[in-house]
Amino acid sequence: MAKKQDNSTFDFSDSTTAIRKTAKSINTQVQATVSEIADDLKENGAILADKAMEPVKKAYDKVSDRINWEYLDVAKMTKKANTFVLDTAEEIVDGVAENGAKWQGVAEKAINGGLKMAAKQQDMMFDTMETVKGQLAKSSKRFQKLLSNKAK
C-alpha cells in the first residue's frame, strides 16, 4: 500500500516580520540609549573636569607657599588634566556605541538561530504526528479484523 505524503509547507513570514520589527525596535532603543549616555557625558563634562581638578587644586594650595611659581606653568598642568578627562569621556562614549552595536549583532544572530530551530522542531513534530496517525490507522484495522474474527 503506497503511503500518501503531505508536501504542504508552513508560512513563517508573519513571525519573521514580527521578529525583525522587534529587532529593529531593540536597535532603535540601543541607539537612543547610547545617544542619551553621550549627551549626559557631554553635559556632565564640566562636572567631570571639576572633579578631576580637585586633587590638582588641593596640591596647588598645599605647595603654593613653598614653591617659586616662576618656574612652573600651572596652566599647562591644568590643560593636561582637562584634556585627559575629555579624552576619557570620549573613549567611554565610543566604547558604549561599539559594544551596543556588537550586542545588536548578537541579538540578531540569536533571533535568526531561534527561527531555524523552531522550524526544524515544527517539521519534526508534524513528521511524528504523521507516523502516529499511520500507526493508529493500521492498528485500528487490525483491531477491527480481530474483533470481526472473534464474532464469527
C-alpha positions in Angstrom: 0.0 0.0 0.0 1.5 3.3 -1.1 1.9 6.0 1.6 0.5 9.4 0.8 2.9 12.2 1.7 1.8 15.7 2.7 4.0 18.2 0.9 2.4 21.2 2.5 4.7 23.9 3.9 4.2 26.4 6.7 4.4 30.1 6.2 6.6 31.8 8.9 6.6 35.2 7.1 4.4 36.8 9.7 6.5 35.6 12.6 9.7 36.6 10.8 8.3 40.0 10.2 7.3 40.4 13.8 10.8 39.3 15.0 12.5 41.7 12.6 10.3 44.6 13.8 11.2 43.6 17.4 14.9 43.5 16.5 14.7 47.0 14.8 12.9 48.3 17.9 15.6 47.0 20.1 18.2 48.5 17.8 16.4 51.9 18.0 16.3 51.6 21.8 20.0 50.8 22.0 20.9 53.7 19.7 18.7 56.1 21.8 20.3 54.9 25.0 23.8 55.4 23.6 22.8 58.8 22.4 21.4 59.7 25.9 24.6 58.5 27.5 26.7 60.5 25.1 24.6 63.6 25.8 24.9 63.0 29.6 28.6 62.8 29.3 28.8 65.9 27.2 26.6 67.8 29.7 28.5 66.5 32.7 31.9 67.1 31.2 32.4 70.2 33.2 31.5 68.4 36.4 33.9 65.6 35.5 36.6 68.1 34.8 36.0 69.9 38.1 36.2 66.6 40.0 39.4 65.7 38.2 40.8 69.1 39.0 40.0 69.0 42.8 43.2 67.0 43.6 45.3 69.3 41.4 43.8 72.4 43.2 44.4 70.8 46.6 48.0 70.0 45.7 48.4 73.5 44.3 47.1 75.1 47.6 49.5 72.9 49.7 52.6 73.7 47.8 51.9 77.3 46.6 53.6 78.8 49.6 56.8 76.7 49.2 57.5 76.7 45.5 58.6 79.5 43.3 55.8 79.6 40.7 58.0 81.4 38.2 59.4 78.0 37.1 56.1 76.1 36.9 53.4 76.5 34.3 50.2 75.8 36.1 48.1 76.5 33.1 49.8 73.6 31.2 49.2 71.2 34.1 45.5 72.2 34.2 45.1 71.8 30.4 46.7 68.4 30.5 44.4 67.3 33.3 41.4 68.7 31.4 42.4 67.1 28.2 42.8 63.7 30.0 39.3 64.0 31.4 37.8 64.9 28.0 39.7 62.1 26.2 38.5 59.6 28.8 34.9 60.7 28.4 35.2 60.3 24.6 36.6 56.8 25.0 33.7 55.9 27.2 31.2 57.1 24.6 32.9 55.3 21.8 33.1 52.1 23.8 29.4 52.3 24.7 28.5 52.8 21.0 30.8 50.0 19.8 29.5 47.5 22.4 25.9 48.4 21.7 26.5 47.5 18.0 28.1 44.2 19.0 25.2 43.3 21.2 22.8 44.2 18.4 24.6 41.7 16.2 24.5 39.0 18.9 20.7 39.6 19.4 20.2 39.3 15.6 22.1 36.0 15.4 20.1 34.6 18.4 16.8 35.5 16.8 17.8 34.0 13.4 19.0 30.8 15.1 15.8 30.6 17.1 13.7 30.8 14.0 15.7 28.0 12.3 15.4 25.8 15.4 11.7 26.4 15.7 11.1 25.5 12.0 13.1 22.2 12.5 11.1 21.4 15.7 7.8 22.0 13.9 8.9 19.8 11.0 9.8 17.0 13.4 6.5 17.4 15.3 4.5 17.0 12.1 6.5 14.1 10.9 5.9 12.4 14.2 2.2 13.1 14.0 2.0 11.6 10.5 3.8 8.5 11.7 1.5 8.1 14.8 -1.6 8.7 12.6 -0.4 5.9 10.2 0.2 3.5 13.1 -3.2 4.3 14.6 -4.9 3.6 11.3 -3.1 0.4 10.8 -3.8 -0.7 14.4 -7.4 0.2 14.1 -7.8 -2.0 11.0 -6.1 -4.9 12.8 -8.3 -4.5 15.9 -11.4 -4.4 13.8 -10.3 -7.5 11.9 -9.5 -9.3 15.2 -13.0 -8.4 16.6 -14.8 -9.5 13.5 -13.0 -12.9 13.5 -14.0 -13.4 17.2 -17.6 -12.6 16.4 -17.8 -15.3 13.8 
